[in-house]
Amino acid sequence: MNLRRLVPLLFGCLAFFCAAAAPAAAESAPPRVILFLGDSLTAGYGLPDPDTQAYPALIRQKLDARAAADPTAPRWRVVNAGVSGDTTSGGLRRVDWVLRQPAAVLVLALGSNDGLRGLDPALVAGNLSAIAAKVRAKNPDARVLLVGQRMPPNMGDYAARFDAVFPALASERGWPFVPFLLEGVGGVRELNQADGIHPNEAGHARMAETVWAGLAPVLGITY
């Protein structure tokens, strides 16, 4: 075969195989972990099917849809580590067990039970910082998204001191921040279960949008 004709043919074949291999390589890369560490609000307490209806599951569905539409997009695995009744101290005690696989992103949504028990806001701040430190010890490049919690105003001065912990900590640490997990949900009867505390399916859908607005930029997704 004429050498002048053979060289372009070889380059064309090489380009074809490289292009074909790129999506396969993206698909074969293991998904990175987004860890949601929270309490009953994250666990989906009282929902018929928390595995599909709690706000972390709804965010997982968003990410799965993006991956299905674009095979070259980064893949993410959502781990819902919400435990009903958990406090920041409880989260700190169990985070080593949760981190059996290092997380690339930590969505830190603890603190509401601390507040309802009137625990020292300084303890809350210290525990949240310690949790993030443990996550970054496993993966120094891990990103932390802090999700704020708020107390009812009838708790007086304590509510003000507690609420201030979250924006102050996010500013001090340089963490992306969602001001309030229950924004537009807390106190809205039709978005909560009969206890008036835990969101229903519609409430979790609203929470998913609230958290997604803060999480998407962390994942490099235009929102």
DOTI-618118 format. One line per 4 residues: number of its first residue (from 0); their letters; for each residue x, y, z of N, C-alpha, C. Coordinates in steps of 0.02 Angstrom, whole numbers. Atoms other than C-alpha are relative to their C-alpha. Example, Ala and Ser with C-alpha at 12.3 -4.5 7.8 and 13.67 -1.06 7.14 Angstrom:
% DOTI-618118
0 = as = 45 -59 0 615 -225 390 45 60 0 | -42 -59 -3 684 -53 357 -39 55 37
% end
This chain:
% DOTI-618118
0 = mnlr = 43 -60 0 0 0 0 44 62 0 | -37 -62 3 59 175 -38 6 30 70 | -13 -26 -68 140 248 120 -38 65 12 | 35 -64 -9 62 419 92 -74 -11 16
4 = rlvp = 70 16 -16 -110 338 98 -7 -35 67 | 3 40 -61 -68 225 245 3 44 63 | -8 -42 -60 -15 363 367 -65 35 20 | 64 -31 -19 -179 463 361 -51 -52 26
8 = llfg = 46 52 -22 -275 299 378 14 -21 72 | -19 20 -68 -177 251 535 -20 54 50 | 19 -55 -45 -205 423 613 -76 3 9 | 73 -1 -5 -390 413 573 -25 -55 46
12 = claf = 20 56 -43 -405 243 657 16 16 73 | -20 -18 -68 -310 307 810 -49 50 30 | 47 -50 -25 -425 457 827 -67 -31 16 | 64 33 -12 -577 345 813 0 -39 65
16 = fcaa = -3 41 -60 -520 227 949 7 42 63 | -6 -45 -57 -471 370 1065 -67 30 18 | 66 -30 -12 -641 450 1044 -48 -51 30 | 44 52 -25 -728 285 1075 17 -19 71
20 = aapa = -22 21 -67 -624 250 1230 -17 52 53 | 11 -53 -49 -658 419 1313 -63 -10 41 | 60 12 -40 -839 387 1364 6 -63 43 | -8 62 -38 -793 210 1417 41 12 62
24 = aaes = -43 -15 -58 -656 278 1530 -39 38 52 | 40 -38 -48 -777 402 1607 -49 -44 36 | 49 44 -31 -904 265 1636 32 -48 48 | -32 49 -43 -776 148 1714 29 31 63
28 = appr = -26 -32 -60 -713 276 1840 -50 -9 56 | 48 10 -56 -787 237 2011 -34 65 20 | 35 -61 -20 -919 361 2068 29 28 65 | -21 -33 -62 -869 487 2200 -60 5 47
32 = vilf = 52 4 -51 -965 491 2362 -20 69 25 | 28 -58 -35 -1079 630 2425 -32 -27 63 | 24 25 -65 -1109 597 2610 -46 52 32 | 48 -42 -36 -1265 672 2689 -1 -23 73
36 = lgds = -3 17 -71 -1237 673 2877 -51 43 36 | 53 -39 -30 -1394 724 2969 -41 -40 49 | 44 31 -49 -1537 679 3084 -64 -25 -35 | 62 26 28 -1720 630 3056 -22 37 -63
40 = ltag = 19 -40 59 -1743 771 2930 35 -27 -62 | -38 29 55 -1609 691 2821 -19 -73 -11 | 18 71 6 -1659 511 2859 -68 -10 -33 | 66 7 29 -1836 546 2798 -49 -33 47
44 = yglp = 44 29 -51 -1924 501 2960 -74 9 -19 | 72 -3 12 -2108 458 2934 -22 -4 -72 | 19 6 70 -2102 449 2745 -17 -72 -18 | 16 69 20 -2180 296 2660 61 -37 -26
48 = dpdt = -59 32 29 -2016 261 2568 59 50 0 | -55 -48 -4 -1867 365 2629 54 -10 -53 | -52 14 49 -1751 278 2505 -12 34 -67 | 15 -34 62 -1840 365 2363 -30 70 10
52 = qayp = 37 -62 -11 -1929 512 2446 37 52 43 | -38 -48 -41 -1806 591 2570 41 45 -45 | -32 -49 45 -1717 744 2503 67 -24 -28 | -61 25 33 -1547 656 2479 -16 -47 -59
56 = alir = 20 44 55 -1636 525 2371 -23 41 -61 | 23 -42 55 -1716 662 2267 59 34 -35 | -61 -27 30 -1545 741 2241 37 -54 -39 | -31 56 37 -1476 571 2191 -35 -9 -67
60 = qkld = 36 8 62 -1613 559 2061 19 54 -50 | -23 -54 44 -1560 728 1990 68 -19 -32 | -67 17 24 -1380 668 1976 -2 -60 -47 | 6 58 44 -1430 501 1900 -27 20 -68
64 = araa = 29 -23 64 -1533 590 1768 53 36 -42 | -53 -35 37 -1385 701 1723 50 -50 -28 | -47 50 23 -1270 550 1711 -28 -40 -59 | 31 37 55 -1394 459 1599 -1 41 -64
68 = adpt = 2 -44 59 -1405 609 1484 69 14 -29 | -68 -15 22 -1217 633 1475 48 -51 30 | -43 52 -26 -1108 477 1494 69 24 21 | -67 -26 -18 -951 585 1509 -2 41 65
72 = aprw = 5 -41 -61 -1018 680 1662 26 -40 59 | -23 35 -60 -940 640 1831 -58 -37 33 | 51 40 -33 -1033 504 1924 6 8 75 | 3 -10 -72 -1088 524 2104 -42 -54 32
76 = rvvn = 39 46 -40 -1148 402 2235 -21 35 64 | 27 -35 -59 -1261 475 2370 -6 -50 57 | 6 40 -61 -1245 403 2545 -41 41 51 | 42 -33 -49 -1386 451 2663 17 -28 69
80 = agvs = -20 20 -67 -1312 443 2838 -40 39 52 | 44 -33 -48 -1461 524 2924 -24 -50 52 | 23 42 -55 -1507 451 3094 -48 40 44 | 50 -37 -39 -1665 503 3185 25 11 72
84 = gdtt = -18 -17 -68 -1632 592 3349 73 18 9 | -72 -12 -7 -1448 619 3311 16 73 15 | -27 -66 -15 -1352 768 3379 68 7 -33 | -67 -8 28 -1187 841 3324 50 -45 37
88 = sggl = -45 45 -37 -1103 740 3463 -8 -71 -26 | 11 67 28 -1184 581 3395 31 -7 -68 | -31 1 66 -1128 625 3220 75 -7 4 | -73 3 -8 -950 649 3280 21 -70 22
92 = rrvd = -18 67 -23 -951 480 3368 -4 -52 -55 | 10 52 50 -1011 385 3215 31 15 -68 | -24 -19 66 -926 477 3073 57 -46 -24 | -54 45 21 -773 362 3073 -29 -64 -32
96 = wvlr = 31 59 28 -887 213 3042 -32 15 -67 | 32 -19 63 -981 306 2906 51 8 -55 | -52 -15 50 -818 349 2819 40 -63 -19 | -35 60 24 -777 170 2770 25 12 -71
100 = qpaa = -25 -22 65 -763 246 2597 4 76 3 | -7 -73 -7 -692 423 2594 -50 38 -43 | 49 -41 36 -817 556 2543 36 56 -37 | -25 -57 37 -780 684 2409 -36 64 20
104 = vlvl = 41 -57 -22 -920 798 2471 -38 -20 63 | 38 10 -62 -993 810 2646 -55 53 3 | 56 -45 -12 -1166 886 2663 -16 -7 75 | 3 3 -73 -1167 926 2849 -64 33 24
108 = algs = 67 -25 -15 -1347 942 2907 -22 -21 70 | 14 16 -70 -1339 914 3095 -8 63 42 | 4 -55 -48 -1384 1024 3242 -70 14 26 | 68 -17 -22 -1573 1034 3254 -17 -31 67
112 = ndgl = 14 32 -64 -1583 909 3397 40 31 57 | -39 -37 -50 -1444 1001 3489 -40 61 23 | 37 -60 -16 -1547 1158 3479 -63 -14 40 | 62 16 -36 -1709 1077 3535 14 -23 72
116 = rgld = -19 20 -68 -1615 1010 3687 34 57 38 | -31 -57 -33 -1541 1180 3725 74 -8 13 | -72 11 -10 -1361 1121 3707 40 63 -18 | -43 -58 8 -1220 1247 3710 17 10 -74
120 = palv = -18 -12 70 -1199 1328 3537 74 -9 -14 | -71 10 10 -1011 1323 3562 17 -74 -10 | -9 72 9 -1022 1133 3578 -19 -20 -71 | 23 15 68 -1119 1126 3415 53 20 -51
124 = agnl = -51 -23 47 -988 1229 3324 62 -44 3 | -59 42 -7 -846 1124 3394 -10 -69 -31 | 13 65 29 -928 961 3345 -3 1 -76 | 4 -5 73 -967 1018 3169 70 7 -30
128 = saia = -69 -8 25 -786 1073 3145 38 -66 5 | -35 63 -9 -723 907 3214 -22 -53 -51 | 25 47 50 -835 807 3097 32 14 -68 | -31 -18 64 -771 903 2946 74 -18 -1
132 = akvr = -71 17 -4 -592 876 3005 11 -75 -12 | -6 72 10 -619 688 3011 -10 -19 -73 | 13 14 71 -690 687 2836 61 19 -42 | -58 -23 39 -542 786 2770 63 -39 16
136 = aknp = -56 43 -15 -420 673 2860 0 -61 -45 | 6 56 47 -486 533 2749 12 22 -71 | -7 -27 68 -491 643 2594 14 74 6 | -17 -71 -8 -397 810 2604 -34 46 -49
140 = darv = 32 -42 50 -486 870 2448 -76 3 8 | 73 2 -10 -661 841 2518 -27 71 9 | 35 -63 -7 -781 987 2504 -55 -8 53 | 51 0 -52 -898 1032 2648 -54 51 -17
144 = llvg = 58 -44 7 -1072 1104 2621 -37 0 66 | 34 -5 -65 -1143 1165 2786 -72 22 -11 | 72 -16 6 -1332 1165 2801 -23 27 67 | 19 -33 -62 -1398 1287 2930 -64 -26 30
148 = qrmp = 60 18 -38 -1525 1248 3065 -21 62 40 | 25 -56 -39 -1635 1371 3158 -50 -25 52 | 46 16 -54 -1735 1368 3318 -60 47 -2 | 59 -43 -3 -1911 1436 3346 15 64 39
152 = pnmg = -15 -63 -34 -1906 1620 3397 -24 2 73 | 24 -1 -69 -2001 1579 3557 52 -28 49 | -55 22 -44 -1837 1506 3623 44 59 20 | -31 -60 -24 -1781 1685 3647 73 9 -19
156 = dyaa = -70 -15 12 -1597 1731 3664 38 -62 -23 | -35 62 21 -1544 1550 3646 -7 -11 -75 | 12 9 72 -1622 1541 3472 47 44 -40 | -44 -46 37 -1523 1693 3416 72 -24 2
160 = rfda = -69 24 -6 -1359 1622 3482 11 -65 -39 | -6 62 37 -1392 1451 3408 0 12 -76 | 5 -14 72 -1445 1517 3237 64 30 -28 | -60 -35 23 -1287 1622 3227 60 -46 -10
164 = vfpa = -57 46 5 -1173 1470 3242 16 -17 -73 | -10 29 66 -1198 1411 3064 29 49 -51 | -33 -47 46 -1164 1566 2959 69 21 23 | -66 -19 -26 -1019 1611 3073 52 -54 -16
168 = lase = -46 55 13 -940 1439 3054 15 -6 -74 | -12 3 73 -964 1437 2865 47 55 -22 | -43 -56 18 -883 1608 2852 72 -12 24 | -66 11 -30 -739 1561 2967 39 -54 -38
172 = rgwp = -33 57 33 -702 1397 2876 1 6 -76 | 3 -7 73 -740 1458 2700 -41 -55 -33 | 43 54 28 -874 1324 2675 -59 29 -38 | 65 -17 31 -1017 1340 2551 -55 -11 51
176 = fvpf = 49 -2 -54 -1175 1369 2650 -71 4 -26 | 72 -4 11 -1361 1334 2640 -30 28 64 | 20 -33 -62 -1440 1454 2766 -49 -39 44 | 49 33 -42 -1586 1347 2822 -30 -59 -37
180 = lleg = 25 61 32 -1634 1167 2781 -75 2 -11 | 72 0 3 -1818 1197 2815 -29 65 -28 | 24 -62 31 -1832 1358 2716 -64 -13 -40 | 63 8 35 -2012 1375 2658 -39 -63 18
184 = vggv = 32 62 -21 -2057 1211 2745 -21 2 73 | 15 -4 -71 -2048 1242 2932 -61 42 14 | 60 -37 -18 -2217 1292 3001 -54 1 -53 | 50 2 54 -2308 1260 2836 -37 -67 5
188 = reln = 37 61 -17 -2445 1135 2878 -1 -50 -57 | 9 47 55 -2468 1061 2705 66 -33 -22 | -65 29 18 -2281 1023 2690 29 -44 56 | -24 39 -57 -2267 931 2856 -48 -55 18
192 = qadg = 41 55 -24 -2330 771 2933 -43 24 59 | 48 -18 -53 -2460 768 3071 34 28 62 | -35 -25 -60 -2328 801 3205 20 73 -7 | -18 -69 10 -2295 971 3128 75 14 2
196 = ihpn = -73 -7 -6 -2107 939 3140 36 -29 -61 | -36 35 54 -2057 816 3005 -35 10 -67 | 29 -14 66 -2084 860 2822 -30 -63 -32 | 28 54 40 -2194 754 2711 35 -3 -68
200 = eagh = -32 7 65 -2156 706 2531 9 67 -35 | -5 -66 32 -2193 880 2465 51 43 36 | -50 -38 -37 -2088 955 2604 71 -21 -18 | -67 23 19 -1940 846 2558 18 23 -71
204 = arma = -14 -26 68 -1958 898 2376 24 72 4 | -22 -70 -9 -1943 1079 2433 70 2 31 | -66 3 -30 -1793 1036 2543 54 -20 -51 | -47 21 52 -1709 949 2396 20 58 -43
208 = etvw = -16 -58 41 -1721 1108 2293 44 49 39 | -39 -46 -42 -1652 1211 2438 73 -23 4 | -68 26 -6 -1501 1098 2461 34 -4 -68 | -29 4 68 -1475 1073 2274 29 67 -22
212 = agla = -25 -67 20 -1455 1261 2251 69 13 29 | -66 -8 -28 -1305 1254 2367 49 -53 -22 | -43 56 17 -1238 1085 2314 24 2 -72 | -17 1 71 -1241 1105 2125 66 37 -15
216 = pvlg = -63 -34 14 -1102 1237 2122 61 -37 29 | -55 38 -30 -995 1128 2237 20 -57 -48 | -13 55 47 -1011 989 2106 20 26 -69 | -18 -28 64 -969 1108 1965 -57 0 -50
220 = ity = 60 2 43 -1147 1105 1898 -31 69 -1 | 32 -66 6 -1221 1267 1832 -72 -6 20 | 68 4 -26 -1382 1300 1924 -36 64 -14
% end
